[in-house]
Amino acid sequence: MKEYRRKQLLERVNREAATIGISIPETIEIRGESVDLREFVFEIKRRETVPPGESDRVERAKRNLRRERMDRLERIEDGRVSYEVGAELADAIVGIDRALEALESLDSGSIEAEADRQETVDTKRWLNFLQKALGHEDVSSGRTRF
């Protein structure tokens, strides 16, 4: 894959508003196992709050989704895949992000946990802004250095 194409895909998946208008994938393969992702997310979201017995299951799903996202992102970053495969990986990453947003927006019943999550999101947004404004983007890897 050409470098400029790889950078386009990386920019697409790292864009702050990348998940707007994107649907949660029907199914996704995680570690060789097919998961009915949309059904799982909708099942959990219907409840509006995560019941105590389900919180471990939701946290485990979020960890697995984050891990799968990183694995797919690394494949694009490596640049050893074709553009077509990279585009499929990017689509999957954005779908995973959409599912993660839905799961993370659930009311866990803890105001402190929500405040911590919001602070993390705000900090990440601020750091991204500063890195772009100061031109601290590592051109070779698409990663930002600090």
N, C-alpha and C positions, 0 to 999 in steps of 0.2 A: 504494500500500500504506500502511496506517495505521502510524504511528510505533511503537506498542506491538507490532505484529506483526513489524515489521522488527527491533526489539530482541530479540524472542523468537527469531527465526531466527539473529541474530548470536550470541546467548547459546548457542544450540544448537551452532553450529559451533565456538565457542571453548571450550566446556566440556572440561575435561581428560579426562574419561572418555567423550567422545562416540563413540569408535570401538568401545567394548565391545559385542560382539554384532553388529557390522556386518560385512557381507561386502564383499570387494573387488568392485567392479563388473566385470561380464563384459567390457564394452567401454566406452570413453570417447572422446569427440571432443576432440582437442587440436589447436588451430590449424587446424581444418577437416579434420583427418585422423582417421579412426577407428582406435583402438588397442585390441588385444586385451589389456587390462590384466591381467585375472586370469590368463590363460595365461602372460603374461610374468613376473609375480611368482612364480607357482608353479614355472615353469621355473627361475628363478634360485634360489628357496628350496630346491628339491630338492637342490642341490649343497652346502648348508650353509655353504660359504665362496665368496666371489667369486673365480673364477679371474683371474689377472692380465690375460688377454686380454679379459675381460668387464667389468672395472672401469670402463672409459670408458663403455661402453654403459649400465651401471647408473647411473653418476653423471649422464649426460646425461638418462636417464629421470627421475631424481629432480629435476633442475633443471626439466625440462618440466612435471612434476607440480606442483611448487611454484609455477611461473609460472601454470599453469592455475588452481590454487587461489586465488591472489591475484586473478586476473581475475574469477573467479566471486564471490569475496567482495566485491570492489569493486562489482559489479552489485547485490548485496544492500544494501551500505552506501549506495549512491546512492539507493535507495528508489524508483527509477523503473520498477520491474517490479511486476507483480501479485503478490499473496501466493502464488498457485499456482506461478508461475514461480520466485519466491523459495524456496519449499519444495523445488522440484526442484533448484535450485542448491545449497541446503543439503544435500540428500541426496547430491548429487555431491561436494560438498566433504568430507563425512564419509567417503565412499568413497575419495576421493583420500588423505585422511589415513590411512586404514587401509592402503592400498597403500604409502604412504611409511613407515609404521611397520614394515611387513614388510620393505621394502627396507633400511631403516636398521638393522634388527636383525641383518642378515647379518654374519657374521664376516669382516672384511676381512683378518684375520691381523695386524692392528696393535693392540696393546694400548693404545698411546698414542692412536690415533684413537678407540677406544671410550671411553677415559677423557675425552677432550675432548668427545665427543658427550654423555656422561653429565653432565659438568659444565655444558654448555650447557642441557640439559634441566632440571637442578636449579636453575640460575640463573633460567631462565624461570619455573619453578614458584614460586620464592621471590619474584620481582618481581611476579608476578600476585597472590600472597597479600598482599604489602605494599600494592600499589595498591588492592586491595579493602578491606583493613583501614583504610587511611588515607583512603578515599573519594575517590581521585584519578581517578575515571572521568568522562570528558567525556560529559555527558548527550546532547549534540546529535549526536555521531557514533558513540557506542558505543565509541570508542577511549579508551584510557587515556593521560593526559598525565603526563609526568614532567619 
